[in-house]
Amino acid sequence: MSSKTATVDELRNLIRTSQFPPQSKLPSERDLAAQLRVSRSTLRSAMGALEAEGEVWRHVGKGTFVGKRPPEGREVFPLPADLTNPTEVMEVRLILEPQIADMAARRATINDISFMKQCLEKGEAAKDTATYEMWDGALHRAIAEAARNTLLLALFSAVNAIREHAVWGQLKEATLNDQRRRRYSMQHKNLVRAIERRDAVDCQRLMREHLAAVRDDMLNI
């Protein structure tokens, strides 16, 4: 069993059996790492896995909390979903995420890349659209976190929160078929490989091509 897998199991057990009710704040990363006797990078990677599973959620600058992200006040920059639309969301993603991928290629750690690969595997194994979307979102967030820029991560989180809105889910259900999932999975794999080989220019290109494909599939119904 890998160090990260063991840490995920220990954290899950800690959350479910100790004094942390839903929406309570977990101890700091430093304190948890000391308690579990693991490195902070291993803990961070394990927390990412639990966040993708809905066991915890993270608020930039405030800490990590138990349970699923609450429905209100979750964005760093509040952005009501009914004031925008999927076209605008994809336009902003095409501006932000290629640059984020470029920075991730330069700054991602081994643990970051390991978690990205786990997201790839979980996404490919997903049995339904909701599960696939969860791991797809986890992968894009892992790339954003690997860029190591707090403000960019906050902007990413504000935009990404719109993907949890009902309209987005309905669009994905209507447009995401097996053929497109396979294509997206291959695009994700190529992107993670480019991050692993530190090819920032290719990362920008691959992210842009992937998001353009998602945009065209979703909006040209």
DABEL-V754978 format. One record per pair of residues at least 6 apart in sequence whose ideal C-beta (glycine too) atoms are under 6 Angstrom apart, sorted by the first residue. I is the first residue (numbers start at 1). J is the second residue. D is the distance in whole Angstrom. If there is no record, write none. Layout:
BEGIN
i: <I,I>
j: <J,J>
d: <D,D>
END
This chain:
BEGIN
i: <3,4,4,4,7,7,7,8,8,10,11,11,15,20,22,22,23,23,24,25,25,26,29,32,33,33,41,41,45,45,48,48,50,52,52,54,56,56,57,57,58,60,60,74,75,75,76,76,76,77,79,81,81,86,89,90,92,93,94,97,98,98,98,100,100,100,101,101,101,101,102,102,102,103,104,104,104,104,105,105,105,105,106,107,108,108,112,113,115,116,116,116,119,119,119,120,120,122,123,123,123,124,126,129,129,129,144,144,171,175,175,180,187,190,191,194,194,194,195>
j: <42,42,45,46,38,42,46,46,49,36,46,50,66,66,66,67,65,67,66,63,65,64,40,43,40,43,109,111,111,115,115,142,56,134,138,68,64,66,65,69,64,76,154,161,158,161,154,157,158,158,158,162,165,171,162,215,159,211,211,207,204,207,208,144,147,152,143,203,204,207,200,203,204,147,143,146,147,195,195,198,200,203,200,148,146,195,146,196,142,139,142,192,135,138,139,188,189,135,132,135,136,185,132,172,173,176,153,156,218,217,218,217,210,206,206,202,203,206,203>
d: <5,6,5,5,5,6,4,5,5,6,6,6,6,5,6,4,6,6,5,5,6,5,6,6,5,5,6,5,4,5,5,6,5,6,4,5,5,6,6,4,5,6,5,6,4,5,4,6,6,4,5,5,4,6,5,4,5,5,5,5,4,5,5,5,5,6,6,4,6,4,4,6,5,4,5,4,5,5,5,5,4,4,6,5,4,5,4,5,5,6,5,5,5,5,4,6,6,4,6,4,6,5,4,6,6,6,5,4,5,5,5,6,4,5,5,4,5,6,6>
END
